[in-house]
Amino acid sequence: ALSEDGAPDIRVLCVGGNPLLAMARVPTRRSGGKANLHQGAIGVGLDMESGQGLTATWKNRFIDRHPDTGLPIANLRIPHWEEVLKIAKATCAAVPLGYAGVDIMVDREKGPLVLEINARPGLAIQLANSRPLRPLLEAEKPPLNGVSA
């Protein structure tokens, strides 16, 4: 495991019901085992095709290794990745917010489970992925709550 403290979760950012960006939030000792970036968890940008860890930020700095375990961030790969994306998309279809962050945890026995959906997800996902959201939004041009952009 990348982290010895707590369980990581995944934030999938959806616009118009489509997953655009994702990050894993990995607990640290500093975060008290919580997958909360403001409390000291790591944000790991994820490849949308594979669920593989790409880049990571901790305390607004890029890092290559987990600060507690020393394990490389590149070792992180989300299991059941296709199912994670399907669940995020289905959640957004059930709760049509236009712009939403779906928080998912992968249970060893039950697989991906939705923790919550956020109507105003933070934008730290951009930093974790080293990708600004605006070009993705312009490429998608999805209707937000039924209103064309």
RAWOFEN-V536828 format. One record per helix or strand of 3 or more residues. SS is the DSSP state (a for helix, b for strand). FROM is the first residue (numbers start at 1). TO is the last residue. If there is no record, write none. Layout:
# RAWOFEN-V536828
SS/FROM/TO ; SS/FROM/TO
This chain:
# RAWOFEN-V536828
b/9/15 ; b/18/26 ; a/37/39 ; b/42/46 ; b/52/58 ; b/61/63 ; a/73/75 ; a/81/94 ; b/99/107 ; b/111/118 ; a/124/129 ; a/133/140
